[in-house]
Amino acid sequence: MAAPAASPGPRRRPAAPAALVAALALAAAAGAAASAELAGTLELTGRGARGTDPAAAVVWFEPAGGSRAPKAATVTIETRNKAFSPRVLAVPRGSTLRFPNRDPILHNVFSVSRGNAFDLGLLGQGPGAETTLEQPGLVRIYCNVHHGMVAYVMVVDTPYYANPDATGRFRLAGLPAGHGRLIAWHEQTDTATLELTLPSPGPIEVELGVSRPRVPRHLNKLGKSYGRGRDRY
């Protein structure tokens, strides 16, 4: 009778090439470095803070060593009931803004902000027109027909940005560990900057003092006053 075949021992997997091991290690390190989170609350203070909306703010994080280029987006800002909606938002550099007109009247959306100036001309109800914002910074947007129409777009050069909710709470995820700065801005305040190191030991509290009116004094696209009647339509 033939002897039973010897049971094969545990199979040993071939060793991974050194280059593959190094690549996996780098990928793991990159994933760990990008796992930081930053959460906190934005509080509006001052005589004019009562009734002011914290959601009309933008917070963003700029790593000290720079960050990957943010992906440009296409966003829509409607003109409806003689107002812009949304009124405040942040977009990455190179993003396109679309301005459909939902009103049965004419609007002329424009901005004279340096590096991102545009004039969409008189537009009736319909799909409107669009523009692309190439330079980081605050873009103040108005209507040449209606003085009270104001919108703000913060163009950022980082993928880490958000608008707080109605209670002022915000959260930024997937941030790289290390030093950087958190920047906060509200349409009725100056900009606040906080230097910090991630991962953060706990929630961040940001305080902004309200010092500006909701509709700032401004001129039309020709640099002239809107006149006594202000609205032409």
C-alpha positions as MATLAB code, in Angstrom:
seq = 'MAAPAASPGPRRRPAAPAALVAALALAAAAGAAASAELAGTLELTGRGARGTDPAAAVVWFEPAGGSRAPKAATVTIETRNKAFSPRVLAVPRGSTLRFPNRDPILHNVFSVSRGNAFDLGLLGQGPGAETTLEQPGLVRIYCNVHHGMVAYVMVVDTPYYANPDATGRFRLAGLPAGHGRLIAWHEQTDTATLELTLPSPGPIEVELGVSRPRVPRHLNKLGKSYGRGRDRY';
ca = [
       0.000    0.000    0.000;
       1.397    3.325   -1.035;
       2.291    5.759    1.702;
      -0.016    8.797    1.945;
       1.246   11.915    0.225;
       2.908   14.365    2.504;
       0.679   17.289    3.450;
       1.945   20.498    1.882;
       3.082   22.999    4.464;
       1.780   26.554    4.638;
       2.465   28.332    1.405;
       4.749   31.330    1.673;
       3.799   34.288   -0.483;
       6.577   35.684   -2.622;
       8.173   38.759   -1.117;
       6.866   42.042   -2.495;
       9.360   44.036   -4.490;
      11.086   46.739   -2.465;
       9.663   49.424   -4.744;
       6.107   48.218   -4.055;
       6.700   48.164   -0.305;
       8.019   51.719   -0.450;
       5.049   52.886   -2.517;
       2.569   51.327   -0.090;
       4.342   52.946    2.829;
       4.196   56.343    1.165;
       0.498   55.923    0.391;
      -0.231   54.973    3.998;
       1.745   57.961    5.253;
      -0.095   60.273    2.873;
      -3.444   58.948    4.060;
      -2.474   59.467    7.683;
      -1.203   62.994    6.969;
      -4.501   63.961    5.356;
      -6.731   62.687    8.134;
      -6.881   65.820   10.280;
     -10.161   67.555   10.987;
     -10.968   71.061   12.095;
     -14.302   71.868   13.708;
     -15.502   74.878   15.593;
     -17.981   77.681   16.033;
     -18.048   81.154   14.570;
     -19.583   83.805   16.829;
     -20.664   87.267   15.683;
     -20.316   90.023   18.256;
     -20.863   93.767   18.476;
     -23.808   96.147   18.468;
     -25.009   95.000   15.065;
     -24.653   91.262   15.678;
     -28.227   90.623   16.775;
     -30.134   88.937   13.957;
     -27.017   88.646   11.788;
     -26.730   85.337    9.959;
     -23.562   83.304   10.723;
     -24.164   81.353    7.505;
     -23.203   84.514    5.584;
     -19.582   83.709    6.445;
     -16.785   81.675    4.912;
     -14.031   79.747    6.707;
     -11.061   78.137    4.997;
      -7.738   76.516    5.912;
      -4.406   77.187    4.206;
      -1.644   74.656    5.028;
       1.762   76.261    5.628;
       3.343   73.985    3.030;
       0.690   74.649    0.429;
      -2.025   72.298   -0.751;
      -3.062   70.507   -3.875;
      -4.725   72.699   -6.482;
      -8.450   72.880   -5.764;
     -10.766   71.535   -8.439;
     -12.681   74.305  -10.198;
     -16.465   74.158   -9.946;
     -19.515   75.515  -11.723;
     -22.010   77.118   -9.351;
     -25.304   78.933   -9.799;
     -26.354   82.220   -8.218;
     -29.961   83.055   -9.061;
     -31.461   86.506   -9.268;
     -34.888   86.089   -7.688;
     -37.212   88.627   -6.027;
     -34.568   91.335   -6.529;
     -31.980   89.353   -4.568;
     -29.057   87.021   -5.181;
     -29.403   83.427   -3.981;
     -27.143   82.281   -2.457;
     -25.881   85.596   -1.191;
     -22.504   84.383    0.143;
     -20.416   81.421   -0.935;
     -16.854   80.252   -1.517;
     -15.498   78.729   -4.711;
     -12.083   77.417   -5.799;
      -9.951   79.520   -8.122;
     -10.949   79.035  -11.765;
     -14.607   78.327  -10.997;
     -17.479   79.480  -13.215;
     -20.504   81.384  -11.903;
     -23.854   81.147  -13.660;
     -26.491   83.842  -13.118;
     -29.938   82.724  -14.331;
     -32.597   85.441  -13.995;
     -35.760   84.109  -12.326;
     -37.446   87.523  -12.208;
     -39.768   88.927  -14.913;
     -37.652   92.097  -14.900;
     -34.194   93.077  -16.110;
     -30.986   92.639  -14.114;
     -27.417   93.662  -14.896;
     -24.989   91.654  -12.764;
     -21.494   93.124  -12.487;
     -18.384   93.367  -10.326;
     -15.477   95.773  -10.271;
     -13.374   93.622   -7.916;
      -9.732   93.662   -8.976;
      -8.700   90.603  -10.973;
     -12.266   89.324  -11.305;
     -14.190   92.274  -12.776;
     -17.056   91.450  -15.135;
     -20.234   92.939  -16.616;
     -22.967   90.597  -17.869;
     -25.110   93.379  -19.343;
     -28.890   93.720  -19.177;
     -30.503   90.278  -19.045;
     -34.179   89.379  -19.028;
     -35.811   86.325  -17.496;
     -34.075   83.150  -18.584;
     -30.750   81.287  -18.368;
     -28.750   84.480  -17.918;
     -24.993   84.480  -18.455;
     -21.814   83.278  -16.775;
     -18.298   84.357  -15.852;
     -15.121   82.653  -14.614;
     -13.171   83.839  -11.561;
      -9.408   83.378  -11.865;
      -7.920   85.358   -8.967;
      -8.165   84.427   -5.257;
      -9.870   87.027   -3.108;
     -13.245   88.572   -2.354;
     -15.543   89.336   -5.286;
     -18.288   91.868   -4.549;
     -21.230   91.423   -6.906;
     -23.982   93.967   -7.546;
     -26.838   94.676   -9.929;
     -26.552   97.860  -11.975;
     -30.349   98.166  -11.923;
     -31.094   97.501   -8.245;
     -28.894   99.072   -5.573;
     -29.997   96.674   -2.829;
     -28.831   93.533   -4.632;
     -25.512   92.353   -3.183;
     -23.653   89.031   -3.254;
     -20.185   87.982   -2.170;
     -18.014   85.199   -3.566;
     -14.770   84.322   -1.797;
     -12.379   82.776   -4.317;
      -9.947   80.496   -2.460;
      -6.772   78.706   -3.506;
      -7.323   75.713   -1.234;
      -9.721   72.744   -1.269;
     -10.507   73.203    2.438;
     -13.392   75.660    2.839;
     -16.967   75.806    4.114;
     -19.864   78.041    5.107;
     -20.950   77.760    8.756;
     -24.508   76.697    9.475;
     -27.167   78.966   10.960;
     -25.739   78.416   14.462;
     -22.173   79.231   13.394;
     -20.861   75.669   13.485;
     -18.414   74.539   10.813;
     -16.295   71.497    9.997;
     -13.359   70.983    7.627;
     -12.262   67.387    6.985;
      -9.371   65.676    5.198;
      -6.843   68.370    6.128;
      -3.105   67.686    6.154;
      -1.510   67.532    9.596;
       0.894   70.293   10.449;
       1.006   74.054   10.671;
      -1.343   76.366    8.801;
      -3.879   79.108    9.261;
      -7.636   79.216    9.565;
      -9.215   82.279    7.966;
     -12.764   83.470    8.652;
     -14.728   86.230    6.952;
     -18.310   87.478    7.156;
     -20.051   89.960    4.886;
     -20.393   92.431    7.779;
     -16.968   91.969    9.398;
     -13.261   92.183    8.763;
     -11.225   89.028    8.141;
      -9.839   87.071   11.100;
      -6.807   84.765   10.873;
      -5.830   82.084   13.400;
      -2.450   80.326   13.269;
      -2.661   76.714   14.438;
      -1.192   73.246   14.165;
      -3.195   70.169   13.186;
      -4.412   67.859   14.495;
      -6.288   70.294   16.695;
      -6.775   69.377   20.368;
     -10.425   70.378   20.244;
     -13.093   72.648   18.722;
     -12.006   76.129   17.605;
     -13.893   79.284   18.569;
     -13.718   82.193   16.140;
     -15.104   85.616   17.058;
     -15.909   88.268   14.455;
     -17.077   91.790   15.304;
     -19.924   93.105   13.161;
     -19.089   96.604   11.933;
     -20.614   96.954    8.461;
     -24.152   97.312    7.078;
     -25.731   94.432    5.214;
     -26.046   96.554    2.067;
     -22.866   98.606    1.765;
     -22.733  101.957    0.069;
     -21.568  101.437   -3.489;
     -21.658  102.987   -6.947;
     -22.958  101.562  -10.194;
     -20.741   99.965  -12.822;
     -19.858  103.378  -14.250;
     -18.720  104.672  -10.882;
     -21.787  106.899  -10.491;
     -24.572  107.135   -7.934;
     -27.697  105.040   -8.410;
     -29.736  108.207   -7.920;
     -32.664  108.942   -5.674;
     -34.957  106.267   -7.050;
     -32.128  103.714   -6.977;
     -34.048  100.963   -8.807;
     -34.755  101.512  -12.506;
     -37.211   98.584  -12.841;
];
